[in-house]
Amino acid sequence: MLRRPFFIYMAFRTVYIEKAVKVRLDLNNIVVNYEDDEYYINIDEIHTILFDDPRCNISLRLLSKLCEAGINVIFTDASHMPIGSLQSLYHHARAPKKIKMQMEWDKNSQIYLWTEIVKYKIQNQIETLKRKKKLDKIDLLNKMKEDIKLGDISNKEGIASRVYFKELFGDTFKRFDEEIINYAMNYIYQIIRSKIAQEIVSCGYIPALGICHKSEFNLYNLADDFIEPFRPICDYYVSEILSNCIEDYLTSEIKRKIVEILNYNIQYNQSTYKIHIVIQFYVQSLFHYLETGDLEYIKFPQLCYI
């Protein structure tokens, strides 16, 4: 029987801030100052905060407090896309011990975990297509999932993704074109990625040391490994948000809806939780597997049952 992770955030708010003049700390509250008004938000209620205005003045005292509280803080660039996040350096009392363990994780266990991650990413792609009533490629994707070899040496992940995206968004869709669907997916991917990286650090590990992603230029290799099963879930919600959209860019309203995906309910280990809670459970459980080799810890997120 898989034990539930030992810790859970009680915070429930995702905060999106734009066009503010100043954001500061007052006791245990974030104070958001606009030209004619101000708003107070209790820090204990927040799990993620996104600052979407490079012109906004944010006090260093507030940033220190947010880092101390373990809140996921995300910043955007001049084009209003997530570009970076604030990570605490001291979220785990035994980080040196954990990092040593990370360097010594069993190679075969890492390969096996990556194989399972790819399988469940494709499974979640299948579930997303079913939910959208796009069924023509389901058998093909199931066959690809069944044919995955250890370590996905034949790159079924990449092949399945190309089939999946064209089925989900149409034959003319290209994953990295500059258009609103890609902007929206990249937006939520970066938010989920930063949340996963935050949880990795809070568990005492280094996000840069991946099990499959190994780029020397990527500080989030491990987060990029762990995020894969979440991508199709995000794709489903992005497609729902954009289903009646006539805009060709991300408006403030669309971005608010995308950020709110963190608070949507999904399934994990036969129970229902918000995505930001599942990220915590999921990351901790994968670390338990990598530490112990116990396959019972490998559980993946999925869309809620209809």
Rosetta blueprint (number, residue, H / E / L):
1 M L
2 L L
3 R L
4 R L
5 P L
6 F L
7 F L
8 I L
9 Y L
10 M L
11 A L
12 F L
13 R E
14 T E
15 V E
16 Y E
17 I E
18 E L
19 K L
20 A L
21 V L
22 K E
23 V E
24 R E
25 L E
26 D E
27 L L
28 N L
29 N E
30 I E
31 V E
32 V E
33 N E
34 Y L
35 E L
36 D L
37 D L
38 E E
39 Y E
40 Y E
41 I E
42 N E
43 I H
44 D H
45 E H
46 I E
47 H E
48 T E
49 I E
50 L E
51 F E
52 D L
53 D L
54 P L
55 R L
56 C L
57 N E
58 I E
59 S L
60 L H
61 R H
62 L H
63 L H
64 S H
65 K H
66 L H
67 C H
68 E H
69 A L
70 G L
71 I L
72 N E
73 V E
74 I E
75 F E
76 T E
77 D L
78 A L
79 S L
80 H L
81 M L
82 P E
83 I E
84 G E
85 S E
86 L E
87 Q L
88 S L
89 L L
90 Y L
91 H L
92 H L
93 A L
94 R L
95 A H
96 P H
97 K H
98 K H
99 I H
100 K H
101 M H
102 Q H
103 M H
104 E L
105 W L
106 D L
107 K H
108 N H
109 S H
110 Q H
111 I H
112 Y H
113 L H
114 W H
115 T H
116 E H
117 I H
118 V H
119 K H
120 Y H
121 K H
122 I H
123 Q H
124 N H
125 Q H
126 I H
127 E H
128 T H
129 L H
130 K H
131 R H
132 K L
133 K L
134 K L
135 L L
136 D L
137 K L
138 I H
139 D H
140 L H
141 L H
142 N H
143 K H
144 M H
145 K H
146 E H
147 D H
148 I L
149 K L
150 L L
151 G L
152 D L
153 I L
154 S L
155 N L
156 K H
157 E H
158 G H
159 I H
160 A H
161 S H
162 R H
163 V H
164 Y H
165 F H
166 K H
167 E H
168 L H
169 F H
170 G L
171 D L
172 T L
173 F L
174 K L
175 R L
176 F L
177 D L
178 E L
179 E L
180 I H
181 I H
182 N H
183 Y H
184 A H
185 M H
186 N H
187 Y H
188 I H
189 Y H
190 Q H
191 I H
192 I H
193 R H
194 S H
195 K H
196 I H
197 A H
198 Q H
199 E H
200 I H
201 V H
202 S H
203 C L
204 G L
205 Y L
206 I L
207 P L
208 A L
209 L L
210 G L
211 I L
212 C L
213 H L
214 K L
215 S L
216 E L
217 F L
218 N L
219 L L
220 Y L
221 N H
222 L H
223 A H
224 D H
225 D H
226 F H
227 I L
228 E L
229 P L
230 F H
231 R H
232 P H
233 I H
234 C H
235 D H
236 Y H
237 Y H
238 V H
239 S H
240 E H
241 I H
242 L L
243 S L
244 N L
245 C L
246 I L
247 E L
248 D L
249 Y L
250 L L
251 T L
252 S H
253 E H
254 I H
255 K H
256 R H
257 K H
258 I H
259 V H
260 E H
261 I H
262 L H
263 N H
264 Y L
265 N E
266 I E
267 Q E
268 Y E
269 N L
270 Q L
271 S E
272 T E
273 Y E
274 K E
275 I H
276 H H
277 I H
278 V H
279 I H
280 Q H
281 F H
282 Y H
283 V H
284 Q H
285 S H
286 L H
287 F H
288 H H
289 Y H
290 L H
291 E H
292 T H
293 G L
294 D L
295 L H
296 E H
297 Y H
298 I L
299 K L
300 F L
301 P L
302 Q E
303 L L
304 C L
305 Y L
306 I L
